[in-house]
């Protein structure tokens, strides 16, 4: 079996395709969570993840975390990326924020 990390919005899209009868209790709870917490549409999330990887050399899992949070400030981006140990310049963080802003409509 193959696995690949996906954004909350993609999980929502997958779970919303299934009928209520097809979902177990865990899947229903997960679907409810994704409905509540996904910040953008799945198609936009995937494009954002790709852009963050290509333009800013972020690993997919880090780009997914940013797409899930949709940070609106450099401080929020720093918080998401801080545990990685990689240092980012203010210019790099501003570029990431600009890319995220393009997808959030702000």
C-alpha positions in Angstrom: 0.0 0.0 0.0 1.3 3.5 -0.9 0.8 6.5 1.3 1.3 10.2 0.6 0.7 13.1 3.0 -2.3 15.3 1.9 -3.8 18.5 3.1 -6.9 18.7 5.2 -8.8 20.1 2.3 -7.9 17.1 0.2 -9.0 14.7 3.0 -12.3 16.7 3.1 -12.8 16.2 -0.6 -12.2 12.5 -0.4 -14.5 12.0 2.6 -17.3 14.1 1.2 -17.5 11.8 -1.9 -18.5 8.9 0.3 -22.1 8.3 1.4 -22.9 8.4 5.1 -23.5 4.6 5.0 -20.0 4.0 3.6 -18.3 5.8 6.4 -17.4 4.3 9.8 -17.5 6.4 13.0 -13.8 7.3 12.7 -14.2 8.5 9.1 -17.3 10.5 10.0 -15.4 12.3 12.8 -12.5 12.9 10.5 -14.9 14.3 7.8 -16.5 16.6 10.4 -13.0 17.8 11.5 -11.9 18.5 7.9 -15.1 20.4 7.2 -14.6 22.6 10.3 -10.8 23.2 9.8 -10.0 23.2 6.1 -9.3 26.8 5.1 -9.3 26.5 1.3 -10.6 24.3 -1.5 -8.7 21.1 -2.2 -7.7 22.2 -5.8 -6.2 25.4 -4.4 -4.5 23.6 -1.6 -2.7 21.3 -4.0 -1.6 24.2 -6.2 -0.4 26.1 -3.1 1.6 23.1 -1.9 3.2 22.7 -5.3 4.0 26.5 -5.5 5.6 26.4 -2.0 7.8 23.5 -3.0 8.8 24.9 -6.4 9.2 28.6 -5.5 10.4 28.3 -1.9 12.0 24.8 -1.8 9.8 23.6 1.0 9.4 19.9 1.7 5.9 18.7 0.8 5.0 18.0 4.5 6.0 21.5 5.5 4.1 23.0 2.5 1.0 20.9 3.6 1.2 22.3 7.2 1.3 25.8 5.7 -1.7 25.1 3.5 -3.6 23.6 6.4 -2.9 26.7 8.6 -3.0 29.4 5.9 -0.9 31.7 8.1 -1.5 35.5 7.7 1.8 36.7 9.2 5.5 36.0 9.2 5.3 35.0 12.9 2.7 32.3 12.1 4.9 30.9 9.3 7.9 30.9 11.6 5.9 28.9 14.2 4.9 26.3 11.6 8.5 26.0 10.3 10.4 26.5 13.6 10.5 22.8 14.5 12.3 21.9 11.3 15.6 23.5 12.4 16.0 25.2 9.0 16.6 28.9 9.2 14.7 31.2 6.9 15.5 34.8 6.2 12.9 37.5 6.5 12.8 37.9 2.7 12.2 34.1 2.3 9.3 34.3 4.8 7.9 37.3 3.1 7.9 35.4 -0.2 6.1 32.5 1.4 3.6 34.8 3.0 3.0 36.5 -0.4 2.4 33.1 -2.0 0.0 32.0 0.7 -1.8 35.4 0.5 -2.4 34.8 -3.3 -4.4 31.7 -2.4 -6.2 33.1 0.6 -7.6 36.1 -1.2 -6.0 38.6 1.3 
